[in-house]
């Protein structure tokens, strides 16, 4: 990095820090002051303030907020409820700015490399925006162009996240968050590298090659850089748009099954999880199949961790506390007391219950939209009572995926035999076969290590 670039990054980080520190610090001061002086702590109002502030910002702080809203008790319930409503749509860069950015990535003659290039963004997200273009050979592509100065934005936002999580931990120590913060920090920094994302996109293309209901774009490396990712364009409509049209039950079920396989074929057969089950990352095609988008955040798990996930299912199914303890230990939970085990098992039963029920059903059969939150609050209270736990890093994206995808199935009102779908995936599972498939796929896709602990 040149001296000028280094100064730009430094000052960009300072600007970002100044803009967000008043927001996070001010809310933190109110919360701590309320606790210290016995004043009523209106966390709902603080949460609304925080959502308003973050909603006006591009970048990873908003994405982190979405992550944390699905990790049980990483944030107070009021904060999680508000932050879950954030959408990853930021104001687009203007055409003149896009032209300068494209020139910086592909050179001053960049436009001659395309037959057509749409100056107006086709989509905007937290770290970049997408433009539709046509290559000289006629291929229609999507060009994802990263917003400027995002490295400094990430570092400034992570500093604020660390402060905010530390304040909450001082208030309420049921969940010790050091590992959560480290995991999110590493995944966010990886997401800045579009060369890595291209390799992860190739990985998903390999893992889902035999899944006809799931489509993955293919990267075009000769038109890509570390901050520009060009990929084949996939035609489809946003999932939420289709749901607004109230599709028939058969289509709802078809979409849900495709999404189930898009997430869990990679996990149970390759030990890989897509860590961002955001509604904006799904499109529905005319035939009811789905497009899976955005491969900036993935995690590769050690094969024994996947075995632990299956063991915990078996423990819940058989009401076997000894096997549950072994599974939590495999995940990385340390020194779990009997009382903590009972509390964690309540959360496990909530997650695994649909997989133990061999019949067609909805993912959650209660009509209470706050049922999951009520379970989380009971678990939180139990963990606080027993001295708190430190969730292992692997837990963060795994839990986010399970909760996030479950929320999508709820929106779809899908009715499937979740138990059969799950058992079809694990029928021939062995740690050895997963390890072989995983190693071969990572090499073939050219995924750089480390991605999680397995690479």
C-alpha positions in Angstrom: 0.0 0.0 0.0 1.4 3.4 -0.9 1.8 6.2 1.7 -1.1 8.1 0.1 -3.3 5.1 0.2 -2.3 4.4 3.8 -3.2 8.0 4.8 -6.5 7.7 2.9 -7.4 4.5 4.8 -6.4 6.0 8.1 -8.4 9.2 7.6 -11.3 7.2 6.2 -11.3 5.0 9.4 -11.1 8.1 11.6 -14.1 9.7 9.8 -16.1 6.6 10.1 -15.2 6.2 13.7 -16.2 9.7 14.5 -19.6 9.3 12.7 -20.5 6.1 14.5 -18.8 6.6 17.9 -21.3 9.2 19.0 -24.2 6.9 18.1 -22.9 3.8 19.8 -21.2 5.6 22.6 -24.2 7.8 23.3 -26.6 4.9 23.5 -24.1 2.9 25.6 -23.7 5.8 28.0 -27.5 6.0 28.5 -27.7 2.3 29.1 -24.9 2.2 31.6 -26.1 5.4 33.3 -29.6 4.0 33.7 -28.2 0.9 35.3 -25.8 2.8 37.6 -28.3 5.3 38.9 -31.4 3.2 38.9 -33.1 5.2 36.2 -35.6 3.3 34.0 -33.7 1.9 31.0 -35.8 2.3 27.9 -33.9 -0.1 25.8 -36.6 -0.2 23.1 -36.1 3.5 22.5 -32.3 3.1 22.4 -32.8 0.2 19.9 -34.9 2.4 17.7 -32.3 5.1 17.8 -29.6 2.6 16.8 -31.6 1.2 13.9 -32.2 4.7 12.6 -28.5 5.5 12.8 -27.3 2.3 11.2 -29.9 2.3 8.5 -28.4 5.5 7.1 -24.9 4.0 6.7 -23.4 1.9 4.0 -21.2 -0.9 5.0 -20.4 -3.7 7.5 -21.8 -2.2 10.7 -25.3 -2.7 9.2 -24.4 -6.2 8.1 -23.0 -7.1 11.5 -26.2 -5.8 13.1 -28.1 -8.3 10.9 -25.8 -11.1 11.9 -26.1 -10.3 15.6 -29.9 -10.1 15.5 -30.0 -13.8 14.8 -27.4 -14.9 17.4 -29.4 -15.7 20.6 -28.6 -13.0 23.2 -25.6 -11.5 21.5 -27.7 -8.3 21.9 -30.7 -7.4 24.1 -34.0 -8.6 22.7 -35.2 -5.1 22.0 -32.1 -4.4 19.9 -32.3 -7.7 18.1 -35.9 -7.0 17.1 -35.1 -3.6 15.7 -31.9 -4.5 13.9 -33.5 -7.5 12.3 -35.5 -5.1 10.2 -32.5 -3.4 8.6 -32.2 -4.0 4.9 -28.9 -4.2 3.0 -29.8 -1.6 0.5 -27.6 1.6 0.5 -27.7 4.7 -1.7 -26.1 3.9 -5.0 -22.9 5.5 -6.3 -23.6 7.9 -9.2 -22.7 7.2 -12.8 -19.7 9.5 -12.8 -18.3 7.9 -9.7 -18.9 4.4 -11.1 -16.9 5.3 -14.2 -14.0 6.5 -12.1 -14.2 3.3 -9.9 -14.3 1.0 -13.0 -11.3 2.8 -14.5 -9.4 2.3 -11.3 -10.1 -1.5 -11.5 -9.9 -2.3 -15.2 -7.9 0.7 -16.6 -8.9 3.9 -18.4 -10.1 1.9 -21.5 -12.4 -0.2 -19.3 -15.6 0.5 -21.3 -14.1 -0.9 -24.5 -13.9 -4.2 -22.7 -17.8 -4.4 -22.7 -20.4 -4.4 -25.4 -22.7 -2.7 -23.0 -22.5 -1.5 -19.4 -25.4 -0.1 -17.3 -24.3 3.0 -15.6 -27.2 2.8 -13.2 -26.9 0.1 -10.5 -29.2 -2.9 -10.9 -28.9 -3.6 -7.2 -27.2 -2.1 -4.1 -25.9 -3.9 -1.0 -23.9 -3.2 2.1 -20.4 -3.5 0.6 -20.9 -2.8 -3.1 -23.4 -2.4 -5.9 -24.2 -4.5 -9.0 -24.3 -3.3 -12.7 -25.6 -5.3 -15.6 -23.3 -5.6 -18.6 -22.6 -7.5 -21.8 -19.2 -9.0 -22.6 -17.7 -9.0 -26.1 -18.7 -12.7 -26.6 -22.3 -11.8 -25.8 -22.5 -13.1 -22.3 -24.7 -11.1 -20.0 -22.9 -10.5 -16.7 -23.3 -8.8 -13.3 -20.4 -6.6 -12.2 -20.3 -6.2 -8.4 -18.2 -3.0 -7.7 -17.1 -2.4 -4.1 -17.8 0.9 -2.5 -14.6 3.0 -2.0 -12.6 2.9 1.2 -14.3 -0.1 2.5 -11.2 -1.5 4.3 -11.2 1.6 6.6 -15.0 1.3 7.0 -14.7 -2.3 8.2 -12.0 -1.4 10.8 -13.9 1.6 12.1 -17.1 -0.4 12.4 -15.4 -3.3 14.1 -14.1 -0.9 16.7 -17.6 0.3 17.4 -18.9 -3.2 17.5 -16.3 -4.2 20.1 -17.3 -1.2 22.3 -21.0 -1.9 22.0 -20.7 -5.6 22.7 -18.4 -4.9 25.7 -21.0 -2.5 27.2 -23.7 -5.1 26.8 -21.5 -7.8 28.4 -21.0 -5.4 31.4 -24.8 -5.1 31.7 -25.6 -8.8 31.2 -23.0 -11.6 31.2 -25.1 -14.6 30.1 -23.2 -14.8 26.7 -19.5 -14.1 26.7 -18.9 -12.6 23.3 -15.1 -12.7 22.6 -15.3 -15.6 20.2 -18.4 -14.1 18.5 -16.5 -10.9 17.8 -13.4 -12.6 16.5 -15.5 -14.8 14.1 -17.4 -11.8 12.7 -14.3 -9.8 12.4 -12.5 -12.4 10.3 -15.4 -13.1 8.1 -16.0 -9.4 7.4 -12.4 -8.9 6.5 -12.5 -11.8 4.1 -15.6 -10.4 2.5 -13.7 -7.4 1.3 -11.6 -9.6 -1.0 -13.6 -10.3 -4.2 -10.9 -12.6 -5.4 -11.7 -14.8 -2.5 -15.4 -14.5 -3.1 -14.9 -15.6 -6.7 -13.2 -18.8 -5.5 -16.0 -19.4 -3.0 -18.5 -18.9 -5.8 -16.7 -21.6 -7.8 -16.8 -23.8 -4.7 -20.6 -23.5 -4.5 -20.8 -24.2 -8.2 -19.0 -27.5 -7.6 -20.9 -28.5 -4.5 -24.3 -27.8 -6.0 -23.5 -29.0 -9.5 -26.0 -31.9 -9.2 -28.8 -29.9 -7.7 -31.1 -28.9 -10.6 -33.3 -26.6 -8.4 -30.4 -24.4 -7.3 -28.4 -22.1 -9.6 -25.1 -20.4 -8.8 -23.4 -17.7 -10.9 -20.0 -18.4 -12.4 -17.2 -15.8 -11.9 -15.4 -14.3 -14.9 -11.8 -13.9 -13.7 -10.5 -11.9 -16.6 -13.0 -9.1 -15.8 -12.5 -9.3 -12.0 -10.2 -7.8 -9.5 -10.0 -7.7 -5.7 -12.7 -5.0 -5.6 -14.6 -5.9 -8.8 -16.4 -9.2 -9.2 -17.8 -10.0 -12.6 -20.1 -13.1 -12.8 -22.7 -14.6 -15.1 -26.1 -12.9 -14.9 -28.9 -15.0 -13.5 -32.5 -14.2 -14.3 -34.8 -14.3 -11.4 -37.1 -12.3 -9.2 -36.4 -11.4 -5.5 -38.0 -14.0 -3.2 -40.0 -11.3 -1.3 -41.5 -9.9 -4.5 -42.8 -13.4 -5.4 -44.2 -13.9 -1.9 -46.1 -10.7 -2.1 -48.1 -12.3 -5.0 -49.2 -15.1 -2.7 -47.9 -18.1 -4.8 -49.7 -21.5 -4.4 -48.6 -23.9 -1.7 -46.9 -26.3 -4.2 -44.6 -23.5 -5.3 -43.9 -22.4 -1.7 -42.9 -26.0 -0.9 -40.7 -26.2 -4.0 -38.8 -23.0 -3.2 -38.3 -24.1 0.5 -37.0 -27.5 -0.5 -34.6 -25.9 -3.0 -33.3 -23.5 -0.3 -32.9 -26.4 2.2 -30.7 -28.2 -0.3 -28.8 -25.1 -1.2 -27.8 -24.6 2.4 -27.4 -28.1 3.7 -26.0 -30.2 0.9 -22.8 -28.1 1.2 -22.8 -28.4 5.0 -23.5 -32.1 5.5 -21.5 -33.3 2.5 -18.7 -30.8 2.4 -18.7 -29.1 5.8 -19.3 -25.7 4.3 -22.0 -23.1 5.2 -23.2 -20.0 3.5 -23.1 -17.5 6.3 -25.6 -14.9 5.1 -29.2 -16.3 4.8 -30.5 -12.8 4.0 -33.8 -12.6 2.0 -32.0 -10.4 -0.6 -29.7 -13.4 -1.4 -32.4 -15.5 -3.0 -34.1 -15.1 -6.3 -36.9 -17.3 -7.7 -37.0 -18.4 -11.3 -40.0 -19.0 -13.5 -39.8 -22.7 -13.0 -39.7 -22.4 -9.2 -36.0 -23.1 -8.8 -33.8 -20.6 -7.0 -30.7 -18.5 -7.5 -28.3 -18.4 -4.7 -26.3 -15.2 -4.5 -23.5 -13.5 -2.5 -20.6 -15.8 -1.5 -18.6 -13.3 0.5 -19.2 -14.9 3.9 -18.8 -18.7 4.1 -17.3 -21.0 6.7 -15.5 -24.3 6.4 -16.0 -26.5 9.4 -13.8 -29.4 10.6 -15.5 -32.7 9.7 -15.8 -33.6 13.4 -17.9 -30.4 13.9 -20.4 -31.7 11.4 -20.4 -35.0 13.2 -21.2 -33.1 16.4 -24.2 -31.4 14.8 -25.6 -34.8 13.8 -24.8 -36.2 17.3 -26.7 -33.3 18.9 -29.7 -34.2 16.7 -29.5 -37.8 17.9 -29.2 -36.7 21.5 -32.4 -34.6 21.2 -34.2 -37.4 19.4 -33.2 -40.0 22.1 -33.2 -37.6 25.1 -29.6 -38.6 25.7 -27.8 -36.0 27.9 -24.5 -37.9 27.7 -24.4 -37.7 23.9 -25.5 -34.0 24.0 -22.6 -33.2 26.3 -20.2 -34.9 23.9 -21.7 -32.9 21.0 -21.3 -29.6 22.7 -17.7 -30.5 23.6 -17.1 -31.3 20.0 -18.5 -27.9 19.0 -16.1 -26.2 21.4 -18.2 -25.5 24.5 -16.0 -25.9 27.5 -16.7 -27.0 31.2 -20.5 -27.2 30.8 -22.3 -27.8 34.1 -25.3 -30.1 34.3 -27.6 -27.1 34.7 -26.0 -25.3 31.7 -26.5 -28.6 29.7 -30.2 -28.5 30.5 -30.4 -24.9 29.4 -28.5 -25.5 26.1 -30.7 -28.6 25.4 -33.8 -26.4 25.4 -32.3 -24.4 22.6 -31.3 -27.6 20.8 -34.8 -29.0 21.1 -36.2 -25.8 19.6 -33.8 -26.1 16.6 -34.0 -29.8 16.0 -37.7 -30.5 16.8 -38.9 -30.3 13.1 -36.1 -32.8 12.2 -37.4 -35.4 14.7 -41.0 -35.3 13.5 -41.4 -37.7 10.5 -44.4 -36.1 8.8 -45.3 -33.2 6.5 -45.6 -30.0 8.6 -44.6 -26.4 8.9 -41.2 -25.6 10.3 -42.9 -24.0 13.4 -46.5 -25.0 14.1 -47.3 -22.4 16.7 -49.0 -19.3 15.5 -47.1 -17.2 18.0 -44.6 -15.1 16.0 -42.6 -14.5 19.2 -42.3 -18.2 20.1 -38.6 -18.4 19.1 -37.8 -15.2 21.0 -39.6 -16.6 24.1 -37.4 -19.7 23.9 -34.3 -17.6 23.5 -35.2 -15.5 26.5 -35.7 -18.6 28.7 -32.3 -19.9 27.5 -30.8 -16.5 28.2 -32.2 -16.4 31.7 -30.9 -19.9 32.4 -27.4 -19.2 31.2 -27.2 -16.0 33.2 -28.4 -17.9 36.3 -25.7 -20.5 35.8 -22.8 -18.1 35.3 -22.8 -17.7 31.5 -21.1 -19.5 28.6 -18.7 -18.7 25.8 -20.1 -19.8 22.5 -17.4 -21.2 20.3 -16.6 -19.4 17.0 -18.1 -22.2 14.9 -21.5 -21.6 16.6 -21.9 -18.1 15.2 -22.5 -18.7 11.5 -24.0 -22.2 12.1 -26.7 -20.8 14.4 -27.3 -17.7 12.2 -27.9 -20.0 9.2 -30.3 -22.2 11.1 -32.3 -19.3 12.5 -32.1 -17.2 9.4 -33.2 -20.0 7.1 -35.9 -21.1 9.5 -37.3 -17.6 9.3 -37.4 -17.8 5.5 -39.3 -21.1 5.8 -41.8 -19.4 8.1 -42.3 -16.6 5.6 -42.8 -19.2 2.9 -45.4 -21.1 5.0 -43.8 -24.2 3.6 -45.1 -27.6 4.4 -42.5 -30.4 4.0 -41.2 -33.5 5.7 -38.1 -31.8 7.2 -37.1 -35.0 8.8 -36.9 -36.9 5.5 -35.0 -34.1 3.9 -32.5 -34.1 6.7 -32.1 -37.9 6.8 -31.6 -38.1 3.1 -28.5 -35.8 3.5 -26.9 -37.7 6.4 -27.7 -41.2 5.4 -24.1 -42.1 4.2 -22.3 -39.6 6.4 -18.8 -40.4 7.7 -16.1 -38.0 8.9 -13.6 -39.6 6.5 -15.8 -39.2 3.3 -16.6 -35.6 4.2 -13.0 -34.8 4.8 -12.0 -36.2 1.4 -14.8 -34.3 -0.5 -14.0 -31.1 1.4 -10.3 -31.2 0.6 -10.9 -32.0 -3.1 -13.5 -29.3 -3.5 -11.4 -26.5 -1.8 -8.4 -27.3 -4.0 -10.5 -27.5 -7.2 -12.2 -24.2 -6.5 -8.9 -22.5 -5.5 -10.3 -21.3 -2.2 -7.4 -19.6 -0.2 -7.0 -20.6 3.4 -7.9 -20.1 6.1 -11.7 -20.0 5.8 -12.7 -21.0 9.3 -10.5 -23.6 11.0 -10.6 -26.4 8.4 -8.9 -24.8 5.5 
